[in-house]
């Protein structure tokens, strides 16, 4: 894969993540700042390090499943590995400006 092809797949992964919403907050998980890292390898593995708004989030399983299922649909992705972490702990400073506006926090 060329560097341009890798960048395109990474961009498509981000666009896909922006379609996944936290069921309790009307903002997508990418703009909420829940995605800490996307590492796409030329062999088709998408390694996504993410967190939740709270360690005891009742929707944790569903969110991880949604990320796995949706990112697997991206052209060029053959494998999805979601790594759930709580380091660093999520806080609202990780939210995008769009998310802050959506939630009237700006």
C-alpha positions as CSV (number, residue, x, y, z in Angstrom):
1,X,0.0,0.0,0.0
2,X,1.2,3.5,-0.8
3,X,1.3,6.1,2.0
4,X,-1.7,7.9,0.2
5,X,-3.7,4.7,0.3
6,X,-3.0,4.3,4.0
7,X,-4.0,7.9,4.7
8,X,-7.3,7.3,2.8
9,X,-8.2,4.2,4.8
10,X,-7.3,6.1,8.0
11,X,-9.6,9.0,6.9
12,X,-12.4,6.5,6.1
13,X,-12.0,5.0,9.6
14,X,-12.3,8.4,11.2
15,X,-15.4,9.2,9.1
16,X,-16.9,5.8,10.2
17,X,-16.2,6.5,13.8
18,X,-18.0,9.8,13.5
19,X,-21.2,7.8,12.7
20,X,-21.1,5.9,16.0
21,X,-22.8,7.7,18.9
22,X,-22.7,7.2,22.6
23,X,-26.3,6.2,23.3
24,X,-26.4,8.4,26.4
25,X,-24.9,11.6,24.8
26,X,-26.0,12.9,21.4
27,X,-22.4,13.3,20.0
28,X,-20.3,10.8,18.1
29,X,-17.5,9.0,19.9
30,X,-14.8,10.6,17.8
31,X,-15.8,14.2,18.6
32,X,-16.4,13.2,22.3
33,X,-12.7,12.4,22.4
34,X,-13.2,8.7,23.2
35,X,-10.8,7.7,20.4
36,X,-7.2,8.0,21.6
37,X,-5.4,6.4,18.7
38,X,-6.0,4.8,15.3
39,X,-3.1,2.7,14.0
40,X,-3.8,1.2,10.6
41,X,-1.2,-1.2,9.2
42,X,-0.6,-1.9,5.6
43,X,-1.7,-5.5,6.1
44,X,-5.2,-4.3,6.9
45,X,-5.3,-4.2,10.7
46,X,-7.0,-1.3,12.3
47,X,-5.9,-1.0,15.9
48,X,-8.1,1.5,17.8
49,X,-7.3,2.6,21.3
50,X,-10.3,4.1,23.0
51,X,-11.9,4.9,26.3
52,X,-15.4,5.5,27.7
53,X,-16.8,8.5,29.5
54,X,-16.8,6.5,32.7
55,X,-15.3,3.1,33.6
56,X,-18.7,1.8,34.7
57,X,-20.4,2.9,31.4
58,X,-23.4,0.6,30.9
59,X,-23.1,0.9,27.2
60,X,-19.4,-0.2,27.0
61,X,-20.0,-3.6,25.4
62,X,-22.3,-2.0,22.8
63,X,-19.9,0.8,21.9
64,X,-16.9,-1.6,21.5
65,X,-19.1,-3.9,19.4
66,X,-20.3,-1.0,17.2
67,X,-16.7,0.1,16.6
68,X,-15.6,-3.4,15.7
69,X,-18.6,-3.9,13.4
70,X,-18.5,-0.5,11.6
71,X,-14.8,-0.2,11.2
72,X,-14.6,-3.7,9.7
73,X,-16.8,-2.5,6.9
74,X,-14.2,0.1,5.8
75,X,-12.6,-0.8,2.5
76,X,-9.1,-2.0,3.2
77,X,-9.7,-3.1,6.8
78,X,-9.3,-6.8,7.3
79,X,-9.1,-6.9,11.1
80,X,-10.2,-4.6,13.9
81,X,-8.6,-4.6,17.3
82,X,-10.3,-2.4,19.9
83,X,-8.1,-1.7,22.9
84,X,-10.2,-0.2,25.8
85,X,-8.2,1.9,28.2
86,X,-8.8,4.3,31.0
87,X,-5.4,5.9,30.9
88,X,-5.7,8.8,30.6
89,X,-9.1,9.2,32.2
90,X,-11.5,10.9,29.8
91,X,-12.8,14.4,30.7
92,X,-14.7,17.0,28.7
93,X,-11.5,18.8,27.7
94,X,-10.9,16.0,25.2
95,X,-14.1,16.9,23.3
96,X,-13.9,18.6,20.0
97,X,-15.2,22.1,19.6
98,X,-18.1,20.7,17.6
99,X,-19.1,18.4,20.4
100,X,-18.9,21.2,23.0
101,X,-21.1,23.4,20.8
102,X,-23.6,20.5,20.3
103,X,-23.9,20.1,24.0
104,X,-24.0,23.9,24.6
105,X,-20.8,23.8,26.7
106,X,-19.1,26.6,24.8
